[in-house]
Amino acid sequence: MIMKIPSHQEENCCPPQKSGTIALIIESLFLLAAVGILVVGSLDGRQERITTLSINFVALLLEAMPFMLLGAMAGGFIEVFIPRKWFDRLFKGRGKRAVLIGAGMGIVFPVCECVIVPVVRRLLGKGVPFSAAIAYLLGGPVVNTIVAGSTAVAYQYDWNMVLMRLVCGYIVAVTVAFIMGLLFDRQSGLILARTEQGAGCCSCGHAKEQAVTFTGKIRLAVRYGRDDFFEVGRYLVIGCFIASLLRSMISISTFQSLAATPWLAILLMMILAIILNLCSEADAFIAASFRNVLPGSAQLAFMVLGPMLDIKLILMYLTVFPRKVIITLSILTFSCVALLMLLLEFWGGV
Amino acid sequence: MIDLERGMRCVVLFGWAILYAFLLGDSDQGSRLQQFLNPSLKWLIICGLLAAALMLFETVTDGKKKRTSSRKERITLLIQTGILLLPFFYFPLATTGHLGIDAFQNRFIGGEDIRGALEKEEQDRIDETDGDLFQELLKMGQEYEKRHQEPKKPSLMQLMRNPQNYEGKKIEVLGMVTRDEQLPPQTLYAFRFFINCCAADAIPVGVLVRYSGELELEPGQWIRVTGRGGLYQIGKETMPLIVSDHLETVEKPKYPYVFF
């Protein structure tokens, strides 16, 4: 049984997601372009390239969408089943230690980057401090037991590389979260609907529902998950499409031939990480294919930055943070990874 | 009044649930899942199916009425639904095709090294009569052949990972052909795509094939090569090489990709 707490907007609690006119125009243009590319490409004899694009796009989404659905559901279950006081006990009054905990939470809650945004949205709704949420957002998909396993397999159990990836991911997540915590707070750093209402039946949070029975709670969790999926899911589709398009057009060897110097290699691999939008559980295999071609620090840069910052993530961040926060977060994360990798490179390499 | 939002949500969730159920089945070409993902990720598809089905059930049985009042809201809803359904437009083409030469050219790593090494080697060409490598391989192959008549059939992944295990041995591989003007004459590269997670992260793995005589092969054509394995040193990398004594064109295999 699900009861709805009376609200000031009984009639229209969950309107369709409000999208500004500009966002609507951009989304419409994207849809037109994506369908247009398929039609025009199929007609003008670029069949093989369009086939490659189709396979990349469908495969990326087939892999990422279950993570997104599960992540949204996980967020829903956190919302319904984990009381706010549990998070208060974990984070409240811990100050900077909350950031240290947040950046390492992926060890206990291992999630990949496709899942992390809906989960963090719910955690923020539960009152998790802003900087700790940023730390988990960045650190979760890297400092993570599953990612450690896939990296170990990709690098043929080169534990040095696995350890370096986890440690560097943790350092970047903590550093960026601390700085973000100094620059923003919950009020200025989050989209208002997410900061206070704790996510009700929709992002507006007007009519927060409460379930009485266990079955009712399960249904409520599923409903929350579904709402999150419809709010964030389209950004995953847009991100995957852009990534597939770039992946079909840009040759990896272009980067290889340009990467004659270590600092340039690091920079180029970071750009490649943003463009390719690979899952944090698969990117190690791509990075490992650059062994004996590029310096270890460049491979590490690819594996540390990719799960924190890529096209689809930036689009999904739009559902949580205002634009100025996303820009700041992106610049800080990029700079921090670049700096750390350059330090590693010039202090003896990886 | 029609509940447009609920209707659109049902279409999206039903579509994704059906797609995942479809992928769990088999077609004439084998497992549908293997066209896109590593089969070990079947559990992920099942999870996706269950999650979509649960959300669909909740949407269908949700008694709450939602009104989509303004025209802008209705257009927004349609656009957002269209984006979530976009993969379905691309699915027919994706499911009938496979990664080929175009993807190979974008994803091959180390091409410049191989070309450079082969060009250098071209200057003191190894041929069937006077090359040390060839003579050595021939000798090892003949000795081995005395003991084993049937060729080994390692996967291209096995060859790439441990080429030394097949040095001098008679082996057979299946792969797609790519030829490059910068490769020396009578040399081609036979490759397949190795998928770790999904086809988007697939990378080509393959072997250099040295053959004799003239061959009319189209790029992307599937071939079966039988010959003696060897090693080819490029910088720090050791690449597998086959000196072919039999090469034939074949149909695209049921499972064109290789998996970890």
Contacts between the chains, C-beta under 8 A, distances in Angstrom:
chain1	res1	chain2	res2	distance
A	11	B	67	7.5
A	12	B	66	7.2
A	12	B	67	5.8
A	12	B	69	7.2
A	13	B	64	7.6
A	13	B	66	7.7
A	14	B	5	7.8
A	14	B	64	7.7
A	14	B	66	5.5
A	15	B	66	7.3
A	15	B	67	7.8
A	15	B	68	7.4
A	15	B	69	7.6
A	15	B	73	6.4
A	16	B	5	5.5
A	16	B	68	5.8
A	16	B	73	4.9
A	16	B	76	5.7
A	16	B	77	4.7
A	16	B	80	7.6
A	17	B	76	7.1
A	17	B	80	7.0
A	19	B	76	5.0
A	19	B	80	7.6
A	21	B	72	8.0
A	24	B	72	7.4
A	24	B	75	7.1
A	24	B	76	5.6
A	24	B	79	6.5
A	27	B	79	5.1
A	27	B	80	6.9
A	27	B	83	6.3
A	28	B	79	5.3
A	30	B	83	7.1
A	31	B	79	6.1
A	31	B	82	5.0
A	31	B	83	5.7
A	31	B	86	6.8
A	34	B	86	5.6
A	34	B	89	7.8
A	35	B	86	7.6
A	35	B	89	6.1
A	38	B	89	5.9
A	38	B	90	6.2
A	38	B	93	7.4
A	42	B	93	7.1
A	48	B	97	8.0
A	48	B	100	5.8
A	48	B	101	7.2
A	48	B	102	4.6
A	49	B	102	5.5
A	50	B	93	6.5
A	51	B	93	5.8
A	51	B	94	7.3
A	51	B	97	3.6
A	51	B	98	7.7
A	51	B	100	7.6
A	52	B	97	7.9
A	52	B	99	6.2
A	52	B	100	7.5
A	52	B	102	5.3
A	52	B	103	4.8
A	52	B	106	7.9
A	53	B	90	7.6
A	54	B	90	4.3
A	54	B	91	7.6
A	54	B	93	4.3
A	54	B	94	3.8
A	54	B	97	6.8
A	55	B	35	7.8
A	55	B	36	7.1
A	55	B	94	4.8
A	55	B	97	6.4
A	55	B	98	7.2
A	55	B	99	6.1
A	55	B	103	8.0
A	55	B	199	4.9
A	55	B	200	7.7
A	56	B	199	6.6
A	56	B	200	4.4
A	57	B	87	6.6
A	57	B	90	5.3
A	57	B	94	7.3
A	57	B	200	7.9
A	58	B	36	6.1
A	58	B	87	5.6
A	58	B	90	5.6
A	58	B	91	5.6
A	58	B	94	4.1
A	58	B	95	7.7
A	59	B	36	4.1
A	59	B	37	6.6
A	59	B	94	7.5
A	59	B	198	4.0
A	59	B	199	3.8
A	59	B	200	4.9
A	60	B	198	6.2
A	60	B	200	4.5
A	61	B	87	4.9
A	62	B	19	7.8
A	62	B	23	7.0
A	62	B	36	5.3
A	62	B	37	6.1
A	62	B	45	7.4
A	62	B	48	8.0
A	62	B	87	7.9
A	62	B	198	6.8
A	63	B	36	7.8
A	63	B	37	6.0
A	63	B	41	6.9
A	63	B	44	7.0
A	63	B	197	5.9
A	63	B	198	4.3
A	63	B	200	7.8
A	65	B	16	6.6
A	65	B	48	5.9
A	66	B	20	7.7
A	66	B	44	4.9
A	66	B	45	6.6
A	66	B	47	5.1
A	66	B	48	3.0
A	66	B	51	6.7
A	67	B	44	7.6
A	69	B	16	7.8
A	69	B	47	7.7
A	69	B	48	5.7
A	69	B	51	3.8
A	69	B	52	6.0
A	69	B	55	7.2
A	70	B	47	5.8
A	70	B	48	7.6
A	70	B	51	5.7
A	72	B	51	7.9
A	73	B	51	5.6
A	73	B	54	7.5
A	73	B	55	7.9
A	153	B	260	7.6
A	154	B	196	7.7
A	219	B	58	5.9
A	222	B	54	5.2
A	222	B	55	6.0
A	222	B	57	7.9
A	222	B	58	4.6
A	223	B	58	5.4
A	223	B	62	6.9
A	225	B	51	7.7
A	225	B	55	6.7
A	226	B	9	7.3
A	226	B	13	7.7
A	226	B	55	4.2
A	226	B	58	6.0
A	226	B	59	6.4
A	229	B	55	6.8
A	230	B	9	6.3
A	230	B	12	7.7
A	230	B	80	7.5
A	230	B	84	7.8
A	233	B	84	5.7
A	234	B	80	5.4
A	234	B	83	4.3
A	234	B	84	5.6
A	237	B	83	5.2
A	237	B	84	6.1
A	237	B	86	5.7
A	237	B	87	6.9
A	238	B	83	6.5
A	241	B	86	6.9
A	243	B	200	7.7
A	244	B	200	6.5
A	247	B	106	7.3
A	247	B	200	6.3
A	248	B	102	7.7
A	248	B	103	7.7
A	248	B	106	7.0
A	249	B	106	7.6
A	250	B	106	6.9
A	251	B	105	6.4
A	251	B	106	4.6
A	251	B	107	7.8
A	252	B	106	6.5
A	252	B	107	5.8
A	252	B	108	7.5
A	252	B	109	5.8
A	253	B	108	6.5
A	253	B	109	6.6
A	253	B	111	5.3
A	253	B	112	6.7
A	256	B	109	6.2
A	256	B	110	7.6
A	256	B	112	7.1
A	257	B	112	6.0
A	278	B	200	7.5
A	278	B	201	6.0
A	279	B	197	6.2
A	279	B	198	8.0
A	279	B	201	7.9
A	281	B	197	6.7
A	282	B	196	5.5
A	282	B	197	3.8
A	282	B	198	7.2
A	282	B	201	4.9
A	283	B	201	7.8
A	285	B	196	4.2
A	285	B	197	7.7
A	285	B	201	6.3
A	285	B	203	7.6
A	286	B	201	5.9
A	286	B	203	7.1
A	289	B	109	5.3
A	289	B	203	5.4
A	290	B	109	6.5
A	292	B	235	6.7
A	292	B	236	4.9
A	292	B	237	5.5
A	293	B	109	6.1
A	293	B	110	6.2
A	293	B	113	7.8
